[in-house]
């Protein structure tokens, strides 16, 4: 095989754009033309006074050599009724270049504009008043007029064709080869979407020669294009030199699609492996995928009773020197759900060669609304993070699961399908991973020039022989439009059927003494055990039942000398805990179940180093807390589990605690242990199973004396719902205007898991806003004391109002189901924001925010909160007739209502006083 990539027309073509119009690459052997016209056969460029140079690296150069004479060049584009659009990527422009659409008979023409660098789209439709084009389909030309000495370089030029099946418009880019040259196939687009070829593709003629049958699933290769058609789904793959990428995924029922836009040279293979390369003679460490010396095949899997829909099998065989022996990917298209399910397996030459594999790798997802700033990225960072205008603001997220991603799903697309300038197009991608075991994986999302890219990294189990390995769970992709709540609804259908929800919804499925509480106080002050500050607040809120969470109760500084837990004043602490419990409150101390400081005397005495995590490089895995190295302990060992049991059990016996805070349980970056003598050597599932086993051993030991003993943690993943009584949700890190924290975790799991709000100081400017978010998210109210004995009175009263409402509506806010929030129209305001060393940050937010809940009896609760210090006029939209409110409520908020019978909705308009809450129930 010739190694020169420019030695054949096929390789030259593959180095170009995704699809030069018609037969641009027929000019591959022609570097310069004379002033006379080129051949005018169909598909050829027509040029006058210009030279056309095809360069495999740079694209097509159109230039005029003359300093006095303008030049012209045009090409037929096959614009049916003048209605087609042309998308081009222009790299360089000098001089003035104008572009026109001209009918083949010359009787109609309209100017498309002056060419500028960048990605542009030309509509062949004439403007209003220009008259209906009379040329037949296929007769229109894209025409360039160049001023003297002008030039432009075209990287890609492609037809964007509309497929119209009366109910929807699907945009699909399609190209096939003709004698090794990419040619556009506008006439094939509709059959690909709606019909099935039963005969053959004539590559010589560059057209379909076939009979067609409707709605027959098939897998078909058209040159570099691989088309998969099921009853509901259409997938378009592109294969270049054994690299395969997903170009389009279309739901034919809804018309939704995800679409990639890139040139051939940007193609990233759908999988990529990472090799170890740590021993002598191993392959070099790195990440790589298939190349031209591999063998690739794509075949449909036969239908069966268990797999009745279209399945595509992609197989790669590498050369003999590769550490891989084979890679096999399967894509299953589910016509019931509209999802595609992606699985991959590989065979290796010897144990340990392969470290991880990325699959699937999807790039170039770019909704039609992205350039209008209307795109919407959701990632499950914490309990949910939305990044608005993600394409323009260069979103990048790269996190591990089972933490700090709390769940295994996300979405990107267009929340509003009626975005101006996008022809009503609404396209995007929903992804989820259906893994019930909590196997360590990495999920990456990043914006590139061609759109948003997604990749999923799966780690091989090095405890097995690795002669062959299959990722034991699927990744699911589907075309999507909507916001984070729509994505959460899709995910919870699967999530509620998983082992962590098997106990059933609260309160019957998960009895919990925390459900008796009304709010939380965070005693994270600089002293080492409770001071008079806590008593001041306990007296202020004596009519509520409170949970007191204490971080600094030890004699050692916080985050130092773990796992030594000795109180600064054991006698005084015991009296304090007893007093709290006597009044019906709870005291919960802090423990860390992840780290052991190497400088402690116990590290040597207990030989703790024999039970720490060893990384791939053979070094202990560590983190630094307050400048001190903390070793990460292997949670799957009995040694570390019993150590955790000992310090929690000791506090229970000494101080009578009824619950414990287990920090970093399912809430920090997971680790794989590569200690050669470890029972779980190289097992990516051991971290989760070990942590769950540790938590269960703590509960088993403490519940021997107290059957209701509980554990809590912060921002803990879904996997640990059965092991915890509640999870504190933190969300204050991201401060940009395009970042929005949203209650996606609550939207999925609120009936199954008790959530606690963000502990913000009442003296911080964002206090009222974050407290309002917590209440609207169904979180138990949380107040951070931290030396704030003299907190502002309105903050204290607002916290009281939140606790009162939470206590009154526990069937909704503690164990009810979150519904989509009602639409609220109101003034927007800037919220001053402080977080650690960041000051003076302003976030643009609505002045009134709301939520909607449904209790187990089917009743609805509507909440609207004014978190600002000024009265706010608002309009609230709800389904159904107006609520039956008392005259006192109507007068206090100045409410008026209007019912739209046709839409089945009601509008409530009124004024919310500063820091007040409107709430009412609907018994339907």
C-alpha positions in Angstrom: 0.0 0.0 0.0 1.4 3.4 -1.0 2.3 5.5 2.1 2.0 8.8 0.3 -1.4 10.3 1.2 -1.4 12.4 -1.9 -0.6 9.6 -4.3 -4.2 8.6 -5.2 -7.4 10.5 -5.9 -9.2 8.7 -3.0 -6.6 9.7 -0.4 -6.5 13.3 -1.8 -10.3 13.4 -1.5 -10.2 12.2 2.0 -7.9 15.0 3.1 -10.4 17.6 1.9 -13.7 18.8 3.3 -16.7 16.7 4.0 -18.2 17.4 0.6 -16.9 19.8 -2.1 -19.8 20.7 -4.4 -20.1 18.1 -7.2 -16.8 17.2 -8.7 -14.3 19.8 -7.4 -11.8 17.1 -6.9 -11.8 16.2 -10.6 -9.4 19.1 -10.8 -6.9 17.3 -8.6 -4.6 16.8 -11.5 -5.1 20.4 -12.8 -3.2 23.1 -10.9 -3.9 26.1 -13.3 -6.5 26.9 -16.0 -6.3 29.4 -18.8 -8.6 32.3 -19.2 -10.8 30.3 -21.4 -13.8 28.4 -19.9 -13.3 24.9 -18.6 -15.5 22.1 -19.8 -19.1 22.8 -19.0 -20.2 19.2 -18.4 -22.4 18.6 -15.3 -20.5 18.9 -12.1 -17.5 20.8 -13.5 -16.5 24.3 -12.4 -16.9 27.0 -15.0 -14.1 29.7 -14.7 -13.2 32.8 -16.6 -10.1 34.9 -15.8 -9.3 32.9 -12.7 -7.1 30.0 -11.7 -8.3 27.1 -9.6 -5.7 25.3 -7.5 -6.6 22.2 -5.5 -4.3 21.6 -2.5 -4.9 18.5 -0.4 -3.9 20.4 2.8 -5.5 23.7 2.2 -8.6 23.3 0.1 -9.5 25.0 -3.2 -7.9 28.3 -4.1 -9.8 30.6 -6.5 -7.7 33.6 -7.6 -7.3 36.2 -10.3 -3.8 36.9 -11.5 -4.7 40.1 -13.3 -4.3 43.4 -11.6 -6.9 45.0 -14.0 -9.4 42.3 -15.0 -12.0 40.8 -12.7 -12.6 37.0 -12.7 -15.6 34.7 -12.5 -16.2 31.2 -11.3 -19.4 29.2 -10.8 -20.6 25.7 -10.1 -24.0 24.0 -10.4 -25.5 23.1 -7.0 -28.7 21.3 -7.9 -31.0 23.7 -6.0 -34.5 22.3 -6.2 -36.8 25.2 -6.9 -34.1 27.5 -5.6 -34.8 26.3 -2.1 -31.5 24.7 -1.2 -28.8 26.2 1.1 -25.1 26.1 0.7 -22.7 26.0 3.7 -19.1 27.0 3.1 -16.0 27.4 5.3 -13.9 30.2 3.8 -10.3 30.4 5.1 -8.8 33.4 3.4 -10.2 36.3 1.3 -8.2 39.1 -0.3 -9.7 41.8 -2.4 -13.5 41.8 -3.0 -15.4 38.6 -3.7 -19.1 38.7 -4.2 -21.3 35.7 -4.5 -24.6 35.3 -6.4 -27.2 32.6 -7.1 -27.9 32.3 -10.8 -30.4 30.1 -12.6 -29.1 27.9 -15.3 -30.9 29.7 -18.0 -29.6 33.0 -16.7 -33.1 34.5 -16.3 -33.0 34.7 -12.5 -30.2 35.9 -10.2 -29.8 37.4 -6.8 -26.9 38.6 -4.8 -26.0 36.5 -1.7 -23.4 38.9 -0.3 -19.7 39.7 0.0 -17.5 36.8 1.0 -15.8 37.0 4.3 -13.6 34.4 6.2 -15.4 31.9 8.4 -18.3 29.5 8.1 -21.2 31.0 6.1 -24.5 29.8 4.7 -26.0 30.9 1.4 -29.7 30.5 0.7 -30.4 29.9 -3.0 -34.0 31.0 -2.4 -34.5 34.4 -4.1 -35.6 37.3 -1.8 -39.2 38.4 -1.7 -40.2 40.2 -4.8 -37.6 38.5 -7.0 -40.1 36.3 -8.5 -40.4 32.5 -8.6 -37.4 30.9 -10.3 -38.2 29.2 -13.5 -35.2 27.0 -13.8 -35.5 23.3 -13.4 -34.1 21.5 -10.4 -30.4 21.1 -10.7 -29.9 24.2 -12.9 -28.9 26.7 -10.3 -25.3 27.9 -10.0 -23.3 29.4 -7.1 -21.4 32.2 -8.8 -18.3 34.1 -7.6 -17.3 37.6 -8.9 -13.7 38.5 -8.0 -12.2 41.9 -8.2 -8.7 42.3 -9.8 -6.0 40.5 -7.8 -8.6 39.0 -5.5 -8.6 35.4 -4.2 -10.4 33.2 -1.7 -9.6 29.8 -0.3 -12.5 27.4 0.3 -12.0 24.7 2.9 -15.4 23.1 2.5 -18.4 23.7 0.4 -21.5 21.5 0.9 -25.2 21.3 0.1 -27.5 21.4 3.0 -30.6 19.6 1.8 -34.0 19.6 3.3 -35.9 16.3 3.7 -39.6 17.0 3.9 -42.1 14.3 4.9 -44.9 16.8 5.5 -44.7 16.8 9.3 -41.0 17.8 9.9 -37.8 19.0 8.3 -34.6 17.0 8.9 -31.3 18.5 7.9 -29.0 15.8 6.7 -25.6 16.3 5.0 -24.8 13.5 2.6 -22.0 12.7 0.3 -20.9 9.6 -1.6 -17.9 8.7 -3.7 -17.8 8.7 -7.5 -14.7 7.0 -8.7 -13.0 8.0 -5.5 -14.3 11.5 -5.6 -16.9 13.0 -3.2 -20.1 13.9 -5.0 -23.3 15.3 -3.5 -26.3 13.1 -3.5 -29.4 15.4 -3.1 -31.6 12.9 -4.8 -30.7 10.1 -2.4 -31.5 12.1 0.8 -35.2 11.5 0.8 -34.9 7.7 0.1 -32.4 7.4 3.0 -34.8 9.0 5.4 -38.0 7.4 4.2 -37.2 4.4 2.0 -34.9 1.4 1.8 -32.8 0.4 -1.1 -33.3 -3.2 -2.0 -30.7 -3.5 -4.8 -27.5 -1.6 -5.2 -25.6 1.7 -5.4 -24.0 2.4 -8.7 -20.6 4.0 -7.8 -19.6 4.6 -11.4 -22.7 6.5 -12.2 -22.8 8.2 -8.8 -26.5 7.5 -8.3 -28.9 5.0 -6.8 -30.1 2.2 -9.2 -32.6 0.5 -7.0 -36.2 -0.3 -6.3 -37.5 1.0 -2.9 -39.6 -0.5 -0.2 -40.9 1.7 2.7 -40.0 1.3 6.3 -37.6 -1.7 6.0 -34.7 -1.6 8.4 -31.3 -1.8 6.7 -27.6 -1.1 7.0 -26.1 0.2 3.8 -22.7 1.5 2.7 -22.6 4.4 0.2 -18.9 5.1 -0.4 -17.6 6.6 2.8 -21.2 6.9 4.2 -22.7 4.2 6.4 -26.4 4.5 6.7 -28.4 2.7 9.4 -32.2 2.8 9.1 -34.6 1.3 11.6 -38.3 1.8 11.9 -37.8 4.9 13.9 -34.2 5.9 13.7 -31.7 7.0 11.0 -28.0 7.1 11.7 -25.4 8.4 9.4 -21.7 7.4 9.9 -18.7 8.6 8.0 -15.7 6.2 7.5 -12.3 7.5 6.4 -9.2 5.3 6.5 -10.8 3.1 9.1 -11.8 6.0 11.3 -15.5 6.1 11.9 -17.5 9.0 13.3 -21.2 9.6 13.9 -22.5 12.4 11.6 -26.2 12.4 12.2 -28.7 10.6 14.5 -32.3 11.3 13.5 -35.5 10.3 15.3 -37.9 10.0 12.3 -40.9 10.0 14.5 -40.2 13.4 16.2 -37.9 14.9 13.6 -35.2 15.6 16.3 -31.7 15.0 15.3 -28.1 15.6 16.4 -25.9 16.7 13.6 -22.2 17.1 13.2 -20.4 19.6 10.9 -16.8 19.1 10.2 -14.3 18.5 7.4 -12.6 15.2 6.7 -9.4 16.1 8.4 -11.3 16.8 11.6 -12.7 13.3 11.9 -12.1 11.7 15.3 -12.6 8.0 15.5 -15.6 6.9 17.6 -13.2 5.1 20.0 -9.7 5.6 21.3 -7.6 3.5 23.6 -5.0 4.3 26.2 -2.1 1.9 26.6 0.0 1.4 29.7 3.5 1.3 28.2 5.1 1.1 31.7 7.3 -2.0 31.2 10.3 -2.7 28.9 9.1 -3.9 25.5 5.6 -2.6 25.9 4.0 -0.4 23.3 4.6 3.3 24.0 2.1 4.8 26.5 -0.5 7.0 24.9 -3.9 7.3 23.2 -4.5 6.1 19.7 -7.1 4.6 17.4 -7.2 2.9 14.0 -5.1 3.9 11.0 -4.9 3.1 7.3 -3.2 -0.3 8.0 -6.1 -1.7 10.0 -9.0 -3.6 8.6 -12.6 -2.4 9.2 -16.0 -3.8 8.5 -19.6 -2.8 9.2 -22.4 -5.4 9.2 -25.9 -5.5 10.5 -26.6 -7.9 13.3 -29.5 -10.3 12.5 -32.8 -9.5 14.1 -34.0 -11.8 16.9 -36.7 -12.1 19.5 -34.4 -10.2 22.0 -33.2 -7.7 19.5 -35.9 -7.0 16.9 -34.5 -3.6 15.8 -31.6 -2.6 13.7 -28.2 -3.3 15.2 -24.9 -2.1 13.6 -21.7 -4.1 14.3 -18.4 -2.2 13.7 -15.3 -4.3 13.7 -11.6 -3.3 13.6 -8.6 -5.6 13.2 -5.2 -4.1 13.8 -1.8 -5.2 12.4 0.1 -7.9 14.2 2.4 -5.5 16.1 -0.5 -3.8 17.9 -1.2 -4.6 21.6 -4.8 -4.9 20.5 -6.1 -8.0 18.6 -9.6 -6.7 17.8 -12.2 -4.1 18.7 -15.9 -4.7 18.2 -18.6 -2.1 18.8 -22.3 -2.6 18.7 -25.0 0.1 18.3 -28.5 -1.0 19.0 -31.4 1.3 17.8 -34.5 1.1 20.0 -37.6 2.0 18.1 -39.7 2.1 21.2 -37.7 4.8 23.1 -35.8 6.5 20.2 -32.5 5.7 22.0 -29.4 4.2 20.5 -27.4 1.9 22.8 -23.6 1.8 22.4 -21.4 -1.1 23.6 -17.8 -2.0 23.0 -15.4 -4.9 23.6 -11.8 -5.6 22.8 -9.2 -8.4 22.7 -5.6 -7.8 23.7 -2.3 -9.4 23.0 -1.1 -9.7 26.6 -2.4 -8.8 30.1 -1.8 -5.2 31.1 -1.3 -3.7 27.7 -4.6 -1.8 27.7 -5.5 0.7 30.4 -8.7 2.4 29.2 -10.9 3.0 26.2 -13.0 6.1 25.2 -16.3 5.2 23.6 -18.3 6.6 22.1 -16.5 9.8 21.1 -19.1 12.2 19.6 -17.9 15.6 18.3 -19.4 18.5 16.4 -22.8 18.5 18.0 -24.1 22.0 17.0 -27.8 22.9 17.3 -29.1 25.4 14.9 -29.6 27.8 17.8 -26.0 27.7 19.0 -24.8 30.7 17.1 -27.9 32.7 18.3 -26.7 32.0 21.9 -29.7 29.8 22.6 -28.0 26.5 23.3 -28.2 24.9 26.6 -25.7 22.4 28.2 -26.6 20.4 31.3 -24.1 18.3 33.2 -24.8 16.5 36.5 -22.0 18.3 38.3 -23.1 18.4 41.9 -26.9 18.2 41.8 -27.1 19.9 38.4 -25.3 22.6 36.4 -26.6 24.4 33.4 -24.2 26.2 31.1 -26.1 28.6 28.8 -24.7 29.7 25.5 -22.2 26.9 25.8 -20.9 27.0 22.2 -19.9 30.7 22.4 -18.5 30.6 25.9 -16.4 27.5 25.4 -17.8 25.1 27.9 -15.4 22.4 29.3 -16.2 19.8 31.9 -14.2 16.7 32.7 -15.3 14.7 35.8 -15.2 11.2 37.2 -18.2 9.1 38.2 -19.2 8.1 40.8 -18.2 11.6 41.9 -18.3 14.6 41.5 -20.9 13.7 38.9 -23.8 12.7 41.1 -25.7 11.0 38.3 -25.0 9.5 34.9 -26.8 11.7 32.3 -26.7 15.0 30.6 -28.0 16.9 27.6 -27.1 19.6 25.1 -29.5 21.3 22.7 -32.1 23.9 22.2 -34.6 24.3 25.1 -36.9 26.5 22.9 -37.8 25.0 19.5 -38.9 28.4 18.2 -35.6 30.2 18.2 -35.7 33.1 15.7 -33.6 32.5 12.6 -33.4 28.8 13.0 -36.5 27.8 11.0 -38.0 26.2 14.1 -35.1 23.7 14.2 -34.6 22.1 17.6 -31.8 19.6 17.8 -29.4 18.3 20.3 -28.2 15.3 22.2 -29.3 13.4 25.4 -26.8 11.0 26.9 -27.0 8.6 29.8 -24.9 5.7 31.1 -26.9 2.7 32.4 -24.5 1.4 35.0 -26.0 -0.1 38.2 -22.6 -1.1 39.8 -20.9 2.3 40.1 -17.9 1.4 38.0 -15.4 4.2 37.8 -15.6 6.1 34.5 -14.8 9.5 33.2 -17.2 11.8 31.3 -15.8 14.7 29.3 -17.7 17.5 27.6 -15.9 20.3 25.7 -16.7 22.9 23.0 -14.7 23.1 19.8 -15.0 25.2 16.7 -17.2 22.5 15.1 -19.5 22.2 18.1 -19.7 20.3 21.4 -17.9 17.0 21.9 -18.6 14.2 24.3 -16.5 11.3 25.3 -16.9 8.5 27.8 -13.7 6.8 29.3 -14.0 3.2 30.6 -11.2 1.6 32.6 -10.2 -2.0 32.0 -10.4 -4.4 34.9 -6.7 -5.4 35.4 -7.6 -8.0 37.9 -8.9 -10.2 35.0 -6.8 -11.8 32.3 -7.7 -9.1 29.9 -7.4 -11.5 26.9 -10.8 -10.0 26.2 -12.9 -7.4 28.0 -16.3 -5.9 27.4 -17.5 -2.7 28.9 -20.2 -4.1 31.2 -22.8 -1.3 30.7 -24.1 0.6 27.7 -23.9 4.3 26.9 -27.2 5.6 25.5 -27.6 8.5 23.0 -30.8 10.0 21.6 -31.7 13.2 19.7 -33.1 15.6 22.2 -34.6 19.0 22.6 -35.6 20.5 25.9 -34.0 21.7 29.1 -32.5 20.1 32.2 -35.9 19.1 33.5 -36.8 17.2 30.3 -33.5 15.4 30.6 -34.2 14.5 34.3 -37.6 13.1 33.4 -36.0 10.8 30.8 -33.3 9.6 33.2 -35.6 8.9 36.2 -37.5 6.3 34.3 -34.4 4.2 34.4 -33.1 5.5 37.8 -36.1 4.5 39.8 -35.7 0.9 38.7 -32.2 0.6 40.1 -31.1 -1.1 43.3 -30.6 2.2 45.1 -34.3 2.9 44.8 -35.5 -0.6 45.7 -36.4 0.4 49.3 -39.2 2.7 47.8 -40.0 6.3 48.3 -40.0 8.2 51.6 -41.2 8.1 54.2 -42.6 4.6 54.2 -39.8 3.1 52.1 -37.0 4.9 54.1 -37.9 5.7 57.7 -35.6 8.5 58.9 -35.5 10.4 62.2 -34.3 13.4 60.1 -37.8 13.7 58.6 -38.9 14.9 62.1 -36.5 17.9 61.8 -37.3 21.4 60.4 -33.9 22.9 59.7 -30.2 22.7 60.0 -27.5 24.8 61.7 -23.8 24.5 60.6 -21.5 25.1 63.5 -18.3 25.5 61.4 -16.7 28.3 63.5 -13.1 28.7 64.4 -13.4 27.2 67.9 -13.1 23.5 68.5 -16.4 22.8 70.1 -19.8 24.5 70.6 -19.8 28.0 72.1 -22.5 30.4 73.1 -23.2 31.2 69.5 -25.1 28.0 69.0 -27.2 28.6 72.2 -28.3 32.0 71.0 -29.7 30.5 67.8 -31.3 27.6 69.5 -33.2 30.0 71.8 -34.2 32.1 68.7 -35.6 28.9 67.0 -36.8 27.1 70.1 -40.1 26.3 68.4 -38.4 24.3 65.7 -36.5 21.0 65.8 -33.0 21.5 64.5 -30.0 19.5 63.4 -26.6 20.9 64.5 -23.8 19.8 62.2 -20.3 20.4 63.8 -17.1 20.3 61.7 -14.6 21.5 64.4 -15.3 19.5 67.5 -11.8 17.9 67.7 -8.8 19.2 69.4 -6.8 19.0 66.2 -7.3 21.7 63.5 -9.8 20.9 60.8 -8.5 18.6 58.0 -5.5 17.6 60.1 -4.3 14.4 61.8 -7.0 12.1 60.4 -8.2 9.6 61.6 -7.6 10.8 65.1 -11.0 12.0 66.6 -10.5 13.3 70.2 -12.7 16.1 71.4 -11.2 19.4 72.7 -13.4 19.1 75.8 -15.0 15.6 76.1 -16.9 16.4 79.3 -18.2 19.7 78.0 -19.1 18.2 74.6 -21.1 15.4 76.3 -23.1 17.9 78.3 -23.8 20.0 75.1 -25.0 16.9 73.1 -27.2 15.8 76.0 -28.8 19.2 76.2 -29.5 19.3 72.5 -31.0 15.9 72.5 -33.1 16.7 75.6 -34.9 19.5 73.7 -35.5 17.3 70.6 -32.6 18.5 68.5 -29.8 16.5 67.0 -26.0 16.9 67.1 -23.9 15.4 64.3 -20.1 15.3 64.3 -17.8 15.3 61.2 -15.7 12.3 60.2 -13.6 11.7 57.1 -13.7 8.2 55.7 -11.2 8.7 52.9 -7.9 10.0 54.3 -5.1 9.2 56.7 -2.4 11.8 57.4 1.0 10.2 57.0 2.6 12.4 59.7 0.5 10.9 62.5 1.9 8.5 65.0 -0.8 6.1 64.2 0.3 5.8 60.6 3.4 4.0 61.7 1.9 2.2 64.6 -1.0 0.7 62.5 1.1 0.1 59.4 -1.5 2.0 57.5 0.7 2.3 54.4 -0.1 -1.4 53.6 -3.7 -0.4 53.0 -3.4 2.8 50.9 -4.3 3.2 47.3 -1.4 2.8 44.8 -1.7 4.5 41.5 -0.6 3.2 38.0 2.8 4.7 38.5 3.4 2.6 41.6 3.2 5.6 43.9 0.8 6.1 46.9 -2.3 8.1 46.0 -2.5 11.3 48.1 -4.2 14.6 48.5 -3.2 17.7 50.4 -5.4 19.1 53.1 -4.2 22.3 54.7 -0.7 21.7 53.2 -0.4 18.2 54.8 -0.2 15.0 52.7 -3.2 12.7 53.3 -3.0 9.2 51.9 -6.1 7.9 50.2 -7.2 4.6 51.9 -8.5 1.6 50.1 -12.2 1.4 51.2 -12.5 -2.2 50.1 -10.1 -3.4 52.8 -11.4 -4.7 56.2 -8.6 -2.7 57.8 -9.9 0.7 56.7 -13.6 -0.3 57.2 -12.9 -1.4 60.8 -10.9 1.8 61.4 -14.0 3.9 60.3 -16.3 1.7 62.5 -14.0 2.3 65.5 -13.9 6.1 65.4 -17.7 6.4 64.7 -18.6 3.8 67.3 -16.3 5.5 69.9 -18.1 8.8 69.4 -21.4 7.1 69.8 -20.4 5.5 73.1 -18.7 8.6 74.5 -21.1 11.3 73.5 -24.4 9.6 72.7 -24.5 10.8 69.0 -27.5 9.6 67.0 -25.9 10.2 63.6 -22.6 10.8 61.9 -21.3 12.9 59.0 -19.1 10.7 56.8 -17.3 13.1 54.5 -16.0 12.1 51.1 -18.2 9.0 51.0 -19.2 8.8 47.3 -18.4 12.5 47.0 -14.8 12.7 45.9 -12.8 11.5 43.0 -12.8 7.7 43.0 -9.5 5.7 42.7 -8.4 2.4 41.2 -5.9 0.5 43.4 -2.9 -0.9 41.4 -1.2 -2.4 44.4 0.0 -5.7 43.1 -0.9 -7.7 46.2 -4.3 -6.2 46.6 -7.4 -8.5 46.3 -9.0 -5.7 44.1 -5.9 -5.0 42.0 -7.0 -2.8 39.0 -10.7 -3.3 39.6 -12.6 -0.2 38.6 -15.7 -1.4 40.5 -13.9 -1.9 43.8 -14.0 1.7 44.9 -17.8 1.9 45.0 -18.4 -1.6 46.4 -15.8 -0.9 49.0 -17.3 2.4 50.1 -20.8 0.9 50.3 -19.5 -2.0 52.3 -17.7 0.4 54.7 -20.9 2.5 55.2 -22.9 -0.6 55.9 -20.4 -1.8 58.4 -20.6 1.5 60.2 -24.4 1.3 60.3 -24.4 -2.3 61.4 -22.1 -1.6 64.4 -23.9 1.6 65.5 -27.4 0.3 65.1 -26.6 -2.5 67.6 -27.4 0.0 70.3 -29.5 2.5 68.3 -31.7 1.0 65.5 -32.3 4.5 64.1 -28.6 5.6 63.9 -28.0 7.3 60.6 -25.2 8.6 58.4 -25.1 11.7 56.1 -22.6 13.1 53.6 -22.3 15.9 51.1 -23.0 15.9 47.3 -23.0 12.1 47.4 -23.8 10.1 44.2 -27.0 8.3 43.6 -25.4 4.9 44.4 -25.4 5.6 48.2 -29.1 6.5 48.7 -29.7 3.3 50.8 -26.7 4.0 53.0 -27.4 7.6 53.9 -30.3 9.4 55.6 -29.7 12.7 53.8 -27.2 14.5 51.5 -26.1 18.1 51.8 -26.0 19.7 48.3 -23.3 22.3 47.6 -23.5 24.5 44.5 -21.7 27.7 45.0 -18.4 27.3 43.1 -19.4 28.5 39.6 -20.0 32.2 39.5 -20.4 33.2 35.8 -23.7 34.5 34.5 -23.9 31.6 32.1 -23.8 29.1 35.0 -27.0 28.1 36.7 -27.3 25.6 39.5 -30.5 23.6 39.0 -32.2 20.9 41.2 -31.8 18.0 38.7 -30.9 15.5 41.4 -34.0 16.4 43.3 -36.1 16.2 40.1 -34.9 12.6 39.7 -34.6 11.3 43.2 -36.6 13.6 45.6 -39.1 11.0 46.6 -36.3 8.6 47.5 -33.6 10.8 49.1 -33.7 13.6 51.7 -31.7 16.6 50.6 -30.3 19.4 52.7 -29.5 22.9 51.4 -26.4 25.0 51.0 -25.0 26.5 54.3 -24.6 30.2 53.5 -23.7 32.8 56.1 -26.7 35.1 56.8 -24.3 38.1 56.5 -23.4 37.2 52.9 -25.2 39.2 50.2 -26.5 36.1 48.3 -28.1 34.6 51.5 -31.7 35.3 50.6 -31.3 34.1 47.0 -29.6 30.8 48.0 -32.1 30.2 50.8 -34.9 30.7 48.2 -33.2 28.2 45.8 -33.0 25.7 48.6 -36.6 25.9 49.4 -37.7 25.7 45.8 -35.4 22.7 45.4 -37.1 20.8 48.3 -34.0 21.1 50.5 -34.2 21.3 54.2 -33.3 24.9 55.2 -29.7 25.3 56.4 -28.1 28.3 58.2 -24.3 28.7 58.6 -23.5 30.2 62.0 -19.6 30.6 61.8 -19.1 33.4 64.3 -22.2 35.3 63.1 -23.8 36.0 66.5 -25.2 39.2 65.2 -26.7 38.1 61.9 -29.1 40.5 60.1 -32.6 40.3 61.5 -34.2 39.9 58.1 -32.0 36.9 57.3 -32.9 35.2 60.5 -36.6 35.9 59.9 -36.3 34.6 56.3 -34.7 31.4 57.6 -37.6 31.1 60.1 -40.2 31.5 57.2 -38.4 28.9 55.1 -38.4 26.4 58.0 -42.1 27.1 58.8 -43.1 26.5 55.2 -41.0 23.3 55.0 -42.5 22.0 58.2 -46.1 22.8 57.0 -45.6 21.2 53.6 -43.4 18.2 54.3 -45.5 15.8 52.2 -44.6 18.0 49.2 -41.1 19.3 50.1 -39.6 16.3 52.0 -41.0 13.3 50.1 -43.1 14.7 47.3 -42.4 14.7 43.6 -40.8 17.7 41.9 -42.8 19.0 38.9 -41.8 21.5 36.3 -41.6 24.9 37.9 -44.4 27.3 36.9 -43.5 30.0 34.4 -43.0 33.3 36.2 -42.6 36.7 34.5 -40.8 39.3 36.6 -38.0 41.8 36.7 -34.4 40.5 36.7 -31.8 41.8 39.1 -28.1 41.5 39.8 -27.2 39.4 42.9 -24.0 40.3 44.6 -22.0 37.2 45.3 -19.2 36.2 47.7 -17.4 32.9 47.8 -14.1 32.5 49.7 -11.7 35.0 48.1 -14.1 36.1 45.4 -15.9 39.4 46.0 -17.9 41.8 44.0 -19.3 39.2 41.6 -22.8 39.9 40.2 -25.1 37.3 38.8 -28.1 38.3 36.7 -31.1 36.4 38.1 -34.9 36.7 38.2 -36.2 38.5 41.2 -39.0 36.0 41.8 -38.4 32.2 41.6 -40.8 29.4 42.0 -41.4 25.7 42.1 -44.2 23.1 41.9 -44.7 19.9 43.8 -47.0 16.9 43.9 -47.6 14.9 47.1 -48.4 11.2 47.3 -52.2 12.0 47.4 -51.9 13.9 44.0 -52.3 17.4 45.3 -50.1 20.2 44.0 -48.2 22.9 45.8 -47.1 26.1 44.1 -44.4 28.3 45.6 -43.2 31.8 44.5 -40.5 33.6 46.4 -39.3 37.2 46.2 -35.7 37.0 47.4 -34.9 40.7 47.0 -35.3 43.7 49.3 -37.8 45.5 47.2 -41.5 44.7 46.2 -41.7 42.8 42.9 -44.5 42.6 40.4 -44.9 39.1 39.0 -47.1 37.0 36.7 -47.5 33.3 37.5 -48.8 30.8 35.0 -50.3 27.5 36.2 -52.3 24.7 34.6 -56.0 24.6 35.2 -58.4 27.2 36.7 -57.2 29.9 39.3 -56.7 28.6 42.8 -59.2 29.2 45.6 -57.4 31.7 47.8 -58.6 33.5 50.9 -59.4 37.2 50.7 -56.6 38.0 53.1 -54.1 36.4 50.7 -55.5 38.1 47.7 -55.4 41.5 49.4 -51.9 41.0 50.8 -50.4 40.2 47.4 -52.7 42.3 45.3 -53.6 39.2 43.2 -55.7 39.2 40.1 -56.4 36.1 38.0 -57.3 35.3 34.4 -58.2 31.9 33.0 -57.5 30.8 29.4 -60.1 28.1 28.7 -58.6 27.2 25.3 -55.1 26.7 26.7 -56.3 25.3 30.0 -54.1 27.7 32.0 -54.5 30.5 34.5 -52.4 33.7 35.0 -52.0 35.1 38.5 -50.7 38.7 38.7 -49.7 40.4 41.9 -46.9 42.0 44.0 -44.6 40.1 46.3 -43.3 42.2 49.2 -39.6 42.0 50.0 -38.4 38.5 51.2 -41.9 37.1 51.2 -43.3 33.7 50.0 -46.5 33.0 48.2 -47.7 29.4 48.4 -50.9 27.6 47.8 -52.2 24.1 47.2 -54.3 22.8 44.3 -56.3 19.7 45.1 -55.9 18.1 41.6 
